[in-house]
Amino acid sequence: MIDLHSHVLPGLDDGAATTAEALALARAAVAAGITLVAGTPHVSHDYPTTPEAMEAALGELRQVVAAEGLELEVRGGGELDLEWLAAAPLERIRRFGLAGNPAWVLVEIPYVGWPLRIDDELFRLRAAGITAVLAHPERNPEVQARPTLLRPLVEAGALVQLTAASLDGRQGPRAAETALGLVRSGCAHLIASDAHSPTLRGFDLATAASRLGDPALAEWLVRDVPEAIVSGSPLPERRASARRRIWSRRS
């Protein structure tokens, strides 16, 4: 499995504070069956992560992962705040390319309120050849009340990343039902952990994916789409098993 949203890079935000904590996260990822993880630190006014700091932390973590002999590929990226994005030059945005691919960026959907100018910001990115992956919108109360808010963004080309802890119920029933609804409606494209520590959300993508009741669709969400982003390949068509359906949270 490939996890394209985590806070594994040390010393940058509210994720791993030290190299030792980052290494513990890397071990947890391997134990959960993750083969590639993207470190996506917050990039915002609260966490003014620079591309240089992200790249330095990435290099440091890669060294210790290799020294430990862990079978885990670590890539870079950033979880970009919309206010930061609006003021940032495109060259700087590309330095935070998701999993090192400058044609993709992870954009944070806020936990409160709906960003009225999000269409303008995503259009600016598309015009520059950059596609946005929208991080954890199922945890936003506005989206929970009106999931159709995402439809025009998806139709314009954005992808939607769901948090594993939403799908498996750890984020509460509203996030779970919204996440499952987005999958049913075709407005979800990948599952990621958003892991901040081995115990805060963690890397259990497999359990979350299994809740869908469709192994082919689960594979598309945790491997096929993330792999295409990493490699720069065309996005694969959505897969689903014959005569399978996505069960409710209570199934």
C-alpha positions, 0 to 999 in steps of 0.5 A, a space after each residue: 500500500 502507498 500512503 500519500 499523507 502523513 506527518 512523518 518528517 521530523 521537527 516541522 509541525 505537529 507530527 514527529 518532533 524528533 528523528 526518533 519519533 519519525 523512525 517510530 512512525 516509519 516502523 509503524 508504517 512498515 508493520 501496517 504494510 505500507 511500502 511508500 509513504 509521503 511526508 506531507 508537513 503542514 505548510 501554513 502561517 501557523 507552520 511556516 515550513 519552507 521547501 528547504 526545511 522539508 527537503 532537509 528533514 526528508 534527507 535525514 529520515 531517508 538516512 535513518 530508514 536506510 540505516 535501520 534496513 526498513 523496506 520503506 520508500 520515503 517521499 516528500 510533499 506538503 499539506 498546503 493551507 489555502 491561505 498560504 497557497 493563495 500568496 505563494 509563487 508557483 515555483 515554491 508550490 511545486 517544491 512541495 509536489 506530492 511524493 516529489 511529483 511537482 504536477 500534484 499537490 496536497 491541499 488541506 480542506 479546513 476543519 471549520 467553514 468552507 473556503 469560498 475562493 477554493 475554485 479560484 485557487 484550484 483553477 490557478 493550479 490547473 492553469 499551471 499544470 498542477 492538480 490538487 488532491 483535497 485532504 480529508 474533506 469528509 471531516 469538514 462539517 460543511 461537507 458533512 452537511 452538503 457533500 455535493 460541495 465537492 462535486 464541481 471541484 472533482 468534475 474540474 479535475 481535483 482528487 479527494 483523499 479520505 482519511 483511513 480513520 474516517 472510514 473505519 469510524 475512529 473519527 466518529 459517525 459523521 465522518 464515517 458516513 460522509 466518507 462512505 458516501 463520497 466513495 459511493 458517489 465517485 467523489 473519492 480517489 485515495 485513502 491515506 493515514 494522516 498519521 501524526 504518531 503511531 497512535 494518533 490515527 496511525 497507518 491502518 489503511 487495510 482495515 479502512 479499505 476493508 470496510 468498503 466491502 469491495 477488494 478491487 475498489 479498495 486496491 484502487 484507493 490504496 495502491 492504483 491511484 497513489 502509484 499513478 501520482 508517484 510515478 506520473 502515470 495516467 490515472 487508472 480507471 476506477 475499479 470495482 468488483 462485480 456485484 459488490 457494494 459499499 456497506 454502511 458504517 454499521 455493516 
